[in-house]
Amino acid sequence: MSGADTHYRALERLYGSAPINAKFASSLEILAEGSARISFDVTEESYHAAGAAHGTIYFKMLDDAAFYAANTLATDRFLLTTSFNLHFTKPVRAGRVVAEGRWISGRRRVLVAEARLVDGEGEEIGRGTGTFMRSRIALSSLPGYSSAGG
């Protein structure tokens, strides 16, 4: 496995190890440098009072997809979201949704990435752009990143 592939698999483990992700039926796939995909299921548990997915699920999945796309370029440090702009295009009630993240710019201290949400019919239901800053947290210090077994 190349160094990049090792980093990508470690980021996937890191995603899976985050306690918040136990609340969502989701999985991360790092496709290549600057590219990440999160697949998840929208169920009634994520609905607001009007019977569609609450905006928190849009934000979480868009932020995560953009974050991991950007963190493919930072092999030493955990990134932190410093800002995120979100646009809702269409409500979603149920089914499989994919968040596609893509790095846009920056490699040193601040990185910019975007993500879009696509429903089961292939229609975009939301998009967002985030700014991510290198933290002081070494990726290698995080158990989810450094563990070989997940």
Secondary structure, DSSP 8 states (H G I E B T S, - for coil): --HHHHHHHHHHHHHHH-GGGGGS-EEEEEEETTEEEEEEEE-GGGB-TTSSB-HHHHHHHHHHHHHHHHHTS-SSEEEEEEEEEEEE-----SEEEEEEEEEEE--SSEEEEEEEEE-TTS-EEEEEEEEEEEEEEEGGGSHHHH-S--
